[in-house]
Amino acid sequence: MSTLNKLPGLQIYPDSLAAAANAECALAKTADGPRLAVLAEAGAALLADFEGETSEQAGKTLLLGPTSAANAAGLRTHLPWLRPMPLGLRTSAGLGDRLGLATPGHVQAVRAVGGNIAPIFAQQSIREMARTGRTPRQVMDDATWGIFQEGWQAGVGADADHLKTTADIDACAAAGFTFFTIDPGEHVDSAADTDDIPALGRKFDALPWLALETSASALRTAYVGKRIEVEERVIPFDDETLLRAAVKYGRAVAHVAAMYRHLASILAPDAFELEVSVDETETPTTHAEHLFIARELRRLGVKWVSLAPRYVGRFEKGVDYIGDLAEFARDFAGHVAIARAVGPYKLSLHSGSDKFSVYSIAARLTRGLVHLKTAGTSYLEALRTIAALDPVFFRELYVFARERYETDRASYHVSAQLARAPRPEDVAAADLPGLLDQFDAREILHVTFGSVLRWQNTDGSLRFYDRFMGLLRAHADAYAANVKAHFIRHLTPFVQEP
């Protein structure tokens, strides 16, 4: 029986109660927000790992401290289930949180669907961290507090998403991330799809052969004229097929290998896992190109747990799949066969938020060898919460999002048009939440999150941030309920009962 839960004047989040080294830890609700509560014997060694005010309670020392980086680190030290770990080939889902407040709802969704899904609650790309003004440590700590509050003890990963440089890797490794998504998109030559043969030949000869640890002639010998069997499929390679695959992805392969080797030089082999992402490119990844990428990475000694090709159709941000579902299923089945034959490794669905029409296809064809990556729609559920609580403020945010959209859309694959989105003045207050279900308005609201969160007034103060976060913190249960309902829809198709 918990002593912490009985102390007068202390309101505990019931699921957060945990035992550590003959002490009790929990998250307490206070007028100033959540506080860490630790109850231990006087002079207990673990108290040195936490900061806060102490008092004598029930013959022991009670420490009440802030939800600070130091206290989050102390919790991860003494509660091992809070420490991220590699998840291997288990069906997994990344549940990105741009605000640092969505993890309770994410945990509730994972718990509600049950089954076998391994969650990643700490997930953020370097691009998103820059736009929200957060650091890898803050992303990790925010997830830690949410996991602790909800008492999730079944294991978690932590995804340092869309990393492009070794400096990105270093910062995220220092913060305790365990899942590293390498994005070599800047090294992909999409023009290879349409280049004529002479141009392809010149580009092929200029590939970084030293970094690829092979030569043009050796690569031709390995592929040209081969009919490579992949389960029941045969993928033929002639000279043109090889040239297009190598020119398009050769430099990306070299970059991934260099990033992997850097990771392996700073972390133990069992302390991290790698995802390779080539999804944010202009054109789809063919089966021959996928096979080339996988075989060449394997030849270079790279080990990875999941790979995200650029699939057919459009995976735009925050909306359902755009394209022919039958064509997607046929194409995806080929990628699945390659992942099983060369790996096995998981196929990753990037920009996976709200792609409800493809989830059952992906779950069925991969037989669980799949990773779902979502990110921004927890932010949209925050907007849904705000629209219900403060329609005037939400309308102000929508007006601003429309003003910023053409600038902020530049780094995203979106097709929303301002002319198709309802004008703010034409929407009644009661109908404002419905903007989050209208295609164009939804994408406009989605990609402008960074501007909303970081826009400054002339005096340097943040224009929206304090009101935005204050509403969500004051109505945390409402926000968690919206996030939970939204992500139950995401996760349910992937559940496999043991």
QUIWOQUI-V652275 format. One line per field, one symbol per residue. psi: psi as a letter, one per 40 degrees, with the letter a starting at -180 (. if undefined). burial: 1 if it has 9 or more other ideal C-beta (glycine too) atoms within 8 Angstrom, else 0. A space follows every 10 residues. Layout:
psi: ???
burial: ???
This chain:
psi: hhddeehieh hhhdeehihh ffiiiihihi deiiihhhhi ihehdddeei iaiiihhfei hhhhiigidd dddddddegd eehiiieaei hihhgihede eedddddddd dddaaehhih dhhhiddddd defiiddddd ddddddddde fheeiiahhh ifheiddddd ddddeeiehh hhhfdeehge eddeiidddd dddddeigdd defaiddddd dddheighhg beihhihadd dddddddded dddddddddd ddddeeiide eiiihhhfdg idiihidddd ddddddddde ehhidihgih iiahgiheii hhahdddddd dddddddddd ddbiiihhgi fehefdeedd dddddefegi hhhiceeddd dddddddddg dddddddddd dddedddded eigieihdde hiideehidd eddedeehdd ddddddeedd dddehiidee ihdddddddd ddddfddddd ddddddeddd ddeehhi.
burial: 0111101001 0110011101 0011111100 0001111111 0001011001 0100001001 1111101000 1111110110 1101011001 1111111111 1111111111 1010111111 1111110110 1101011111 1111111111 1100011111 1110000111 1110111111 1111101111 0100100001 1011001000 0100010011 0011000101 0010111000 1111111111 1111111111 0110000000 0111111111 1000101111 1111111101 0101111111 1010111110 1010101110 1111111111 0100111111 1110110110 1110110111 1111111111 1111111000 1011111111 1101100110 0101010100 1001001000 0110110101 1111111111 1111100000 0101100110 1110110111 1111111101 10111100
